[in-house]
């Protein structure tokens, strides 16, 4: 079998590979603390589950419109209008089975071979994978520890040229937990406003924020018609398995993205969309409590990692990840990923899973209990002490 050439340019998401290895070790009787996968360890809020069950019983098991059920698109438009402070209606919304399709479809719709796309590095690996897949040129903007895991605006501006077609932003960020400042967002908007460049603003962690208010570049003057907002339900409402995300974008682009969905997966499951309406409009207490617990866990894992010789851990302002610098251990990121899993029973990800700029870092997800986080910290400390 001869595969299409483009397949050789398609990357992966290492978190699922490490998860599979961890599960294989567990099947052999090993005890593993899972800090590798970016998935809330909470149940979906009860009111959302009940809405989904009612939808199934009410027969919401058939095809729906490719762009999403009108009622959910309207609820999303109302949510974005309220939280981003911009006028949005249902025509701007496309509902997808998860957030990744918005990355996939946006790049397919906008990027021709040879076009340049600026993306964060270290960053979510699917950005670079999809840019390469369509034949675009992936242009990394370094996410810098010395700037609180943000980019340098002047460096980003230096990368812009006539071939730049798309700029990808992610705040709060995976894998670093960094949050872009209001000043930096305004500066980027000022630079892009008069250019023929779109922005894909990945805001999937917008509700998992520990200080300040979420700031979207779409709210900057002149940027609403140049921005695609990616958001969804997986992280905020612990709905990863429901596969429910969305994009908010200019209506003409939304029509094209809906066409791509028609050609790929037809539509998003109707009963999950009904549950999504309840998630947005119903009781928010469980979602809010989850963020409060993440904050408690953040402080436990940051403080604990900073006590381990060779580790230096920045305190993130959002998401549920820490990205400690591990250069002081004298070990490579990949060596630590492998040996912490196989010999210490702690599943984590090498920073290089998120791009070349991730060398010298590990990513830990603190979407696990405080007890398990403390167990993992003890295992890491003991393992490195034995290696010294």
C-alpha positions as CSV (number, residue, x, y, z in Angstrom):
1,X,0.0,0.0,0.0
2,X,1.3,3.4,-0.9
3,X,0.0,6.2,1.3
4,X,-0.6,9.7,0.1
5,X,2.5,11.9,0.6
6,X,0.7,14.2,3.0
7,X,0.3,11.3,5.5
8,X,4.1,11.5,6.1
9,X,3.6,15.1,7.4
10,X,0.8,14.2,9.8
11,X,1.8,14.3,13.5
12,X,0.2,12.8,16.6
13,X,-0.7,13.7,20.2
14,X,1.8,12.0,22.5
15,X,-0.5,12.1,25.5
16,X,-2.6,9.3,24.1
17,X,0.6,7.2,23.3
18,X,1.9,7.6,26.9
19,X,-1.6,6.9,28.2
20,X,-1.6,3.6,26.3
21,X,1.8,2.7,27.7
22,X,0.6,3.5,31.2
23,X,-2.5,1.4,30.8
24,X,-0.3,-1.5,29.5
25,X,1.9,-1.3,32.6
26,X,-1.2,-1.2,34.8
27,X,-2.5,-4.4,33.0
28,X,0.7,-6.1,34.2
29,X,0.1,-5.1,37.8
30,X,2.1,-1.8,38.0
31,X,0.7,1.2,39.9
32,X,0.8,4.4,37.8
33,X,-0.2,7.9,38.8
34,X,-1.7,9.5,35.7
35,X,-0.5,13.1,35.2
36,X,-0.2,12.8,31.4
37,X,-3.7,13.2,29.9
38,X,-5.4,16.5,29.6
39,X,-8.8,15.4,30.9
40,X,-10.7,16.6,34.0
41,X,-11.1,13.7,36.5
42,X,-14.5,14.9,37.5
43,X,-17.8,13.6,36.3
44,X,-19.9,15.6,33.9
45,X,-22.3,17.8,36.0
46,X,-25.5,15.9,36.9
47,X,-27.8,18.3,35.3
48,X,-26.0,18.0,32.0
49,X,-26.1,14.2,32.2
50,X,-29.8,14.2,32.8
51,X,-30.3,16.6,29.8
52,X,-28.5,14.1,27.6
53,X,-30.5,11.2,28.9
54,X,-33.8,13.0,28.3
55,X,-32.6,13.9,24.8
56,X,-31.9,10.2,24.1
57,X,-35.4,9.2,25.4
58,X,-37.0,12.0,23.4
59,X,-35.6,10.6,20.2
60,X,-32.7,13.1,19.6
61,X,-30.7,10.4,17.9
62,X,-31.0,11.4,14.3
63,X,-29.1,13.7,11.8
64,X,-29.1,17.4,12.6
65,X,-27.8,20.4,10.5
66,X,-24.1,20.2,9.7
67,X,-23.5,23.6,11.5
68,X,-25.3,22.4,14.6
69,X,-28.7,22.5,16.1
70,X,-30.2,26.1,16.0
71,X,-31.0,26.1,19.7
72,X,-27.4,25.3,20.6
73,X,-25.9,27.7,18.1
74,X,-28.1,30.4,19.6
75,X,-27.0,29.5,23.1
76,X,-23.4,29.6,22.1
77,X,-23.9,33.0,20.4
78,X,-25.4,34.4,23.6
79,X,-22.5,33.0,25.7
80,X,-19.8,34.4,23.5
81,X,-21.6,37.8,23.2
82,X,-21.8,38.0,27.0
83,X,-18.3,36.7,27.9
84,X,-16.3,38.3,25.0
85,X,-18.3,41.5,24.8
86,X,-18.9,41.2,21.0
87,X,-22.1,40.9,19.0
88,X,-22.5,37.3,17.8
89,X,-25.4,35.4,16.4
90,X,-26.1,31.8,15.4
91,X,-24.8,32.4,11.8
92,X,-21.3,32.8,13.3
93,X,-21.3,29.4,15.1
94,X,-20.4,26.0,13.9
95,X,-20.8,23.1,16.3
96,X,-18.4,20.1,16.0
97,X,-17.6,16.8,17.6
98,X,-14.9,18.3,19.8
99,X,-12.6,21.3,19.5
100,X,-10.0,19.7,17.2
101,X,-12.2,19.9,14.1
102,X,-12.2,23.7,14.3
103,X,-8.3,23.5,14.1
104,X,-8.6,21.1,11.2
105,X,-11.3,22.8,9.3
106,X,-10.0,26.3,9.7
107,X,-6.6,25.4,8.4
108,X,-8.1,23.4,5.5
109,X,-10.3,26.4,4.6
110,X,-7.7,29.1,4.8
111,X,-4.2,27.7,4.1
112,X,-2.8,26.9,0.7
113,X,0.5,25.1,0.1
114,X,3.3,27.5,0.8
115,X,1.2,29.8,3.0
116,X,2.8,30.6,6.4
117,X,1.1,30.0,9.8
118,X,2.5,31.3,13.0
119,X,1.8,29.0,15.9
120,X,2.9,28.7,19.6
121,X,5.9,26.5,20.4
122,X,5.7,24.7,22.8
123,X,2.0,24.4,22.0
124,X,-0.8,22.0,21.3
125,X,0.8,19.6,18.8
126,X,-2.2,19.4,16.4
127,X,-1.5,23.0,15.3
128,X,1.9,22.1,13.7
129,X,0.6,18.7,12.5
130,X,-2.3,20.2,10.5
131,X,-0.2,23.1,9.1
132,X,2.3,20.6,7.8
133,X,-0.4,18.2,6.5
134,X,-2.0,20.8,4.2
135,X,1.4,21.8,2.9
136,X,1.7,25.1,4.7
137,X,4.8,26.4,6.4
138,X,4.7,26.1,10.2
139,X,6.4,29.2,11.7
140,X,6.9,28.8,15.4
141,X,6.7,31.7,17.9
142,X,8.6,30.8,21.0
143,X,6.6,30.6,24.2
144,X,9.1,31.9,26.8
145,X,9.5,30.9,30.4
146,X,11.1,34.2,31.3
147,X,7.9,36.0,30.2
148,X,5.6,33.8,32.3
149,X,5.2,31.4,29.4
150,X,4.0,34.0,26.9
151,X,5.4,35.1,23.5
152,X,7.4,38.2,22.8
153,X,5.2,40.5,20.8
154,X,8.2,42.0,18.9
155,X,9.3,38.5,18.0
156,X,5.9,37.6,16.7
157,X,5.7,40.8,14.6
158,X,9.1,40.1,13.1
159,X,7.7,36.8,11.7
160,X,4.9,38.5,9.8
161,X,5.3,38.8,6.1
162,X,3.2,38.7,2.9
163,X,3.0,34.9,3.0
164,X,1.5,34.9,6.5
165,X,-2.1,33.6,6.3
166,X,-3.0,32.7,9.9
167,X,-1.8,33.4,13.4
168,X,-2.7,30.8,16.1
169,X,-3.0,32.1,19.7
170,X,-3.8,29.9,22.8
171,X,-4.7,31.5,26.1
172,X,-4.9,30.0,28.7
173,X,-2.4,27.7,27.2
174,X,-1.6,24.0,26.8
175,X,1.0,22.9,27.9
176,X,2.3,25.8,29.9
177,X,-0.8,27.3,31.6
178,X,0.4,30.7,30.4
179,X,-2.1,33.5,30.0
180,X,-1.5,36.3,27.5
181,X,-1.6,39.8,28.9
182,X,-4.2,42.4,27.8
183,X,-1.4,44.6,26.5
184,X,0.1,41.8,24.4
185,X,-3.3,40.9,22.9
186,X,-3.9,44.6,22.0
187,X,-0.4,44.8,20.4
188,X,-1.0,41.8,18.2
189,X,-4.4,43.1,17.2
190,X,-2.9,46.5,16.3
191,X,-0.3,44.7,14.1
192,X,-2.9,42.4,12.3
193,X,-5.8,44.8,11.9
194,X,-4.8,46.1,8.5
195,X,-3.2,42.8,7.2
196,X,-4.9,40.1,5.2
197,X,-4.3,37.6,8.1
198,X,-6.8,35.6,10.1
199,X,-6.4,34.6,13.8
200,X,-7.4,31.2,15.3
201,X,-7.8,32.0,19.0
202,X,-7.9,28.7,20.9
203,X,-9.8,29.6,24.1
204,X,-10.8,26.1,25.2
205,X,-9.5,26.8,28.7
206,X,-11.2,30.2,29.0
207,X,-13.2,29.2,32.0
208,X,-10.2,27.6,33.8
209,X,-8.6,30.9,34.9
210,X,-7.3,31.6,38.4
211,X,-6.9,35.4,38.3
212,X,-8.2,38.3,36.2
213,X,-10.7,38.0,33.4
214,X,-10.4,36.1,30.1
215,X,-9.4,38.4,27.2
216,X,-10.1,37.4,23.6
217,X,-8.5,39.1,20.6
218,X,-11.9,39.0,19.0
219,X,-13.0,41.8,21.3
220,X,-10.3,44.2,20.0
221,X,-11.5,46.8,17.6
222,X,-11.7,45.5,14.0
223,X,-10.8,41.9,15.0
224,X,-14.2,40.2,15.2
225,X,-14.3,39.7,11.5
226,X,-10.7,38.4,11.5
227,X,-10.9,35.9,14.3
228,X,-12.0,32.3,14.8
229,X,-12.7,31.5,18.4
230,X,-12.3,27.9,19.4
231,X,-14.1,26.8,22.5
232,X,-16.0,23.8,23.8
233,X,-17.4,21.7,26.6
234,X,-14.7,19.1,27.2
235,X,-12.6,21.0,29.8
236,X,-15.1,23.4,31.4
237,X,-17.8,20.8,31.9
238,X,-15.7,17.5,32.1
239,X,-17.3,16.4,28.8
240,X,-14.3,15.0,26.9
241,X,-16.1,11.8,25.9
242,X,-19.2,13.6,24.7
243,X,-17.2,15.2,21.9
244,X,-18.7,18.6,21.7
245,X,-16.9,21.8,20.7
246,X,-17.5,24.8,18.5
247,X,-16.0,27.6,16.5
248,X,-17.2,31.2,16.3
249,X,-16.2,33.1,13.2
250,X,-17.3,35.4,10.4
251,X,-20.5,34.0,8.9
252,X,-19.0,33.5,5.3
253,X,-16.3,31.3,6.8
254,X,-18.8,29.5,9.0
255,X,-20.6,28.5,5.9
256,X,-17.4,26.9,4.5
257,X,-16.5,25.2,7.7
258,X,-20.0,23.7,7.8
259,X,-19.4,22.4,4.3
260,X,-16.2,20.7,5.4
261,X,-18.2,19.1,8.3
262,X,-20.8,17.9,5.8
263,X,-18.0,16.2,3.9
264,X,-16.3,14.6,6.9
265,X,-18.7,13.6,9.7
266,X,-22.0,15.1,8.5
267,X,-23.0,16.6,11.9
268,X,-22.5,16.4,15.7
269,X,-24.6,14.0,17.7
270,X,-27.9,15.6,18.5
271,X,-28.3,14.4,22.0
272,X,-24.9,15.7,23.0
273,X,-25.9,19.1,21.7
274,X,-29.0,19.1,23.8
275,X,-26.8,18.4,26.8
276,X,-24.6,21.3,25.7
277,X,-27.5,23.7,25.9
278,X,-28.0,22.6,29.5
279,X,-24.3,23.0,30.2
280,X,-24.3,26.6,29.0
281,X,-27.7,27.7,30.4
282,X,-28.2,25.6,33.5
283,X,-26.6,25.4,37.0
284,X,-22.9,26.3,36.9
285,X,-22.1,25.3,40.5
286,X,-20.3,22.0,39.6
287,X,-18.2,23.6,36.9
288,X,-17.2,26.5,39.2
289,X,-16.3,24.0,42.0
290,X,-14.1,22.1,39.6
291,X,-12.1,25.3,38.9
292,X,-11.7,25.9,42.6
293,X,-10.4,22.4,43.1
294,X,-7.9,22.8,40.2
295,X,-6.6,25.9,41.9
296,X,-6.0,24.0,45.1
297,X,-4.2,21.2,43.2
298,X,-2.2,23.8,41.2
299,X,-0.6,25.1,44.4
300,X,0.1,21.6,45.8
301,X,1.9,20.5,42.6
302,X,3.8,23.8,42.0
303,X,5.0,23.9,45.6
304,X,5.9,20.3,45.5
305,X,7.8,20.4,42.3
306,X,9.8,23.4,43.3
307,X,11.1,21.4,46.3
308,X,12.6,18.7,44.1
309,X,16.2,19.3,43.2
310,X,16.7,20.1,39.5
311,X,13.1,21.3,39.0
312,X,11.9,24.9,38.5
313,X,8.2,25.4,38.2
314,X,6.3,28.5,37.2
315,X,2.9,29.0,38.8
316,X,0.4,29.0,35.9
317,X,-2.6,31.4,35.7
318,X,-4.9,29.1,33.8
319,X,-5.7,25.6,32.4
320,X,-4.7,22.5,34.6
321,X,-1.1,22.0,33.5
322,X,2.3,22.8,34.9
323,X,5.4,22.9,32.8
324,X,8.5,22.7,35.0
325,X,12.0,23.3,33.8
326,X,13.9,20.1,34.5
327,X,17.3,21.0,33.0
328,X,18.8,21.1,36.5
329,X,18.3,17.3,36.7
330,X,20.9,16.8,34.0
331,X,18.4,14.5,32.2
332,X,16.6,15.0,28.9
333,X,12.9,15.5,28.8
334,X,12.3,12.3,26.9
335,X,14.5,10.3,29.3
336,X,12.5,11.6,32.3
337,X,9.2,10.8,30.5
338,X,10.2,7.2,29.9
339,X,11.9,6.5,33.2
340,X,9.4,8.2,35.4
341,X,6.7,6.0,33.9
342,X,8.6,2.7,33.7
343,X,10.6,3.0,37.0
344,X,8.7,5.4,39.2
345,X,5.1,4.9,38.1
346,X,4.4,8.5,37.2
347,X,3.0,9.2,33.8
348,X,4.0,12.6,32.4
349,X,4.9,14.1,29.0
350,X,8.2,15.3,27.6
351,X,8.0,19.0,26.7
352,X,9.2,18.0,23.2
353,X,5.7,16.4,22.7
354,X,4.7,20.1,22.3
355,X,7.4,21.2,19.9
356,X,11.2,21.6,19.8
357,X,11.0,24.5,22.3
358,X,9.8,22.1,24.9
359,X,13.2,20.5,25.4
360,X,14.2,20.8,29.0
361,X,10.6,20.7,30.3
362,X,8.0,18.2,31.4
363,X,4.2,18.6,31.3
364,X,2.1,17.4,34.2
365,X,-1.6,17.5,34.2
366,X,-3.0,18.2,37.7
367,X,-6.4,16.8,36.8
368,X,-6.0,14.2,39.5
369,X,-6.6,14.1,43.2
370,X,-4.4,15.9,45.7
371,X,-3.6,12.5,47.3
372,X,-2.4,11.1,43.9
373,X,-0.4,14.3,43.1
374,X,1.4,14.0,46.5
375,X,2.1,10.4,45.8
376,X,3.5,11.3,42.4
377,X,5.7,14.0,43.9
378,X,7.1,11.6,46.4
379,X,7.9,9.1,43.7
380,X,9.6,11.7,41.5
381,X,11.7,12.9,44.5
382,X,12.7,9.4,45.5
383,X,13.5,8.3,42.0
384,X,15.8,11.3,41.2
385,X,17.5,11.0,44.6
386,X,18.4,7.4,43.8
387,X,19.7,8.4,40.4
388,X,21.9,11.2,41.8
